[in-house]
Amino acid sequence: MTIRVAIADDQGLVRAGFRMIVSSQPDMEVVGEAGDGQAAIDVVRREKPDVILMDIRMPRVDGIAATRTITGTESPPRVVILTTYELDEYVFDALAAGASAFLLKAAPPEELIHAIRVVAAGDALLAPSVTKRLIEEFAKRPKPATSKAKQLEGLTERERDVLTELARGFTNAEIAARLHVAETTVKTHVAHVLDKLDLRDRVQAVILAYETGLAGA
């Protein structure tokens, strides 16, 4: 199955570079480009890509607002956030808006391809540096409301353990080692957590863990 990709960046040379990388893959095709956030929203509505590469800082509508609009639509594409700086001040807001991955523009081409494949398959890509950013962000915030914490009541004790480890940035293999269970067991627990909490992917799970206070900073 071909992965349909859209590219949103206000720099033409950057878009051309990403187009070349994506088009080099036999199972990927670029179905549209956008030079600002509004154009990105329009491309998604028109072309219905599987994945959109989204710059944060763009004219008219920025990447965060565009991501929020796009992920709020029916059957939205996965959004891969692109930025120049690893700890971009807007990274948290972009992830909270519904992005599934975060990638530096300077990352090697193989990392971009990997990110597209991961999110197209329904998972999320959250680098340790971004997890650290989330922890720092939530450390500054007020204590969570009780209503938020109630969302976790349907989880088993082991599912809560897995969600806590997810929020700390550990992979399935690392969680399996820390909890002394098989990796397949962790995958099952993660699937149950996402299903019970009606979450799209690991990024949303991490954010909820901090919002509810499960993963204290």
N, C-alpha and C positions, 0 to 999 in steps of 0.2 A: 504494500500500500504506500502511495506517495504522500509524504508530509508536505502540506501546503503552508508556505511561510510568507508573512508580510514583514516589511521593514519600515520602521518609523524613526527618522533622524533628520535634523534640520541641515545636516551637511551632506551635500551630494556625493563627495568623495568617500565619506564613511559608508553611505548606502551602497555605493558601487562596490566597495571592498567586501561588505557583507553579502551582497548579491553574488559576487564571484565565488566566495567560500561556499555558500549554500548551494549554488547551481552546480558545483563540482561533485555533489553527491548524487548518485543514481536514483536514490529514493526520495529526493527532495526537489521542490520547485518553488521559485519566488512568484507569488501571484499578485503582488502589489507593493507599492512604495508610498511613503507619505513624508512630507517635509515639516509637518506640525501635528499637534495632537488631534485637532478637528479632522484633518485629512486622514489620520490613522483610524478614527472612529468610522469615517465614511468608507475606507477601504475594507474594514472588517464587515460592515453591513453589506457591502457589495460583493466581496470575494469569499467571505466566510472561511478564512484561513484556519489551520489547526493551531498554529503558533504565530505570535507576532513579537518581533524584536523591538523593544520600546526604549527610546532615549528618554531621560527624565526632563532635561531642560530644552524645551522647544517653544516657539512662538504660538500665539493665539490661544491654544489650550496646551498646558504642559503635560508631560507624560504621566504624572500621578492622576490628574483629573481624567485623562483619556483612559487610563487603566481602570479607574473606578467605573466609568461609563461602560466600557467594553465588558468587564467581568459581571456587570449587572444585567447583561442581555441574556436571552435564551440561548443555550448551547454555545457559550463564549469560547474563544480560542484561549490557549495558555499564553500568558504574557511573560517574556523574558526581559527583565530590566537591564539596560545597558548604561554604564556610567564610567566616567574618567577616573574617579577616585574611589578607593576601596571603602572608605567610611563616609561616603557622601551623606550630607545632612538630611537628605530626603529619602534615603534608602528605606527606613522604617515605614514612612508614610506610603511609599510605593508598594511594599509588601502587604501592609495593612489594607491597601486598596484592592488587593486580589492578585498580585503578581505571584508567579510560581517559581521564579528563578531570578538570580542576580548575577551579573557577569561584568567584569571589567572590559572596556573596549580594547585594552591592550592585551587581553588574554590570547593565547595561541589559537589558531583556527580549529584545532582538534577539540579544544574546550567548548567553543561555540557549538560545534556539531554535536558534541556530547550533551550539552545543555538542551538543545532542540530535541534530541532523541528522548531524553529523560522526561521532559515535560509533555511531549507528544504521547508518551506511553502512560501518562496519567500520574506521574510522580512529581516531586519538586526538588529543586536544587538549592540548598541553603548552606552557604559556606560558613565555616567556624567564625570568620570575622563578622559576618552578618548576625549570627547568633549572639555574639558578644555585643553588637550594636543594640540588639533587641533587649538584652539584659540591662544595658546602661540606660536605655530609654525608659524601661518600666521601673527601674530603681528610683527614678525621679517622680513617678506618678503616685497619686493617692492610693490608699489601700482599696482593693476591689469591692464592688458592691456584692451583697449576699446573693442577689438574683443571678449574677454571673456564675458564682460558685455552684449554684444549684444545678447548672448544666452538667456537672460532673457526677451527680449522684447516681446515675445509671451505670457507671463504670465499675468493674470489679477492682479489687485491690491490685491485682497484677496489671490490669489495663492502666490504672493510674500510675503505677511504677513505670510502665513503658512510656506513657505520655511525658512523665517527668524527665526521663532520660532523653527523649526526643527533644525536649525543650533545651536541654543542655548541649545539644548539637551532635549527639552520638549517632553513628550509623547503625543499621540493623545488626551488623556483625558485632559491633562494639557493645551494643545493648545486650545481645545474647551472652557475650562473655561476662558482662557486669552482673547480669541476673542469673547466670549459670543455667541457661536454657538453650535450646536449638534455635538457629537463626530463622528456620521456618516457623517456629512458634512465635517469635517476635513479629514476623510478617503478618501472621494471623491476628495477633493482638492489635497491631497498627491498623489493620483493615477494620477490626471491630470498633476501635476508637473512632475512626473517621466516620464509620456508618452510624454509630450511636449518637455522635455529636453533630451529624449532618455537615461534615467538613469536606472540602474539596481535596485537600492534600496536606502534606507535612507542614508546610508553611503556616496554614491556617491553624493546625494543631498546636504549633509552637506559640503562635500569638495568643490563642485561647488559654494555654497553660499559664502564660504570664498575666493575662487579663484577670484570670480567676484566682491568682495567687498560688496556684499549685506549684509553680516553679519560682520560688522566691529568689530575688536577686541577691 
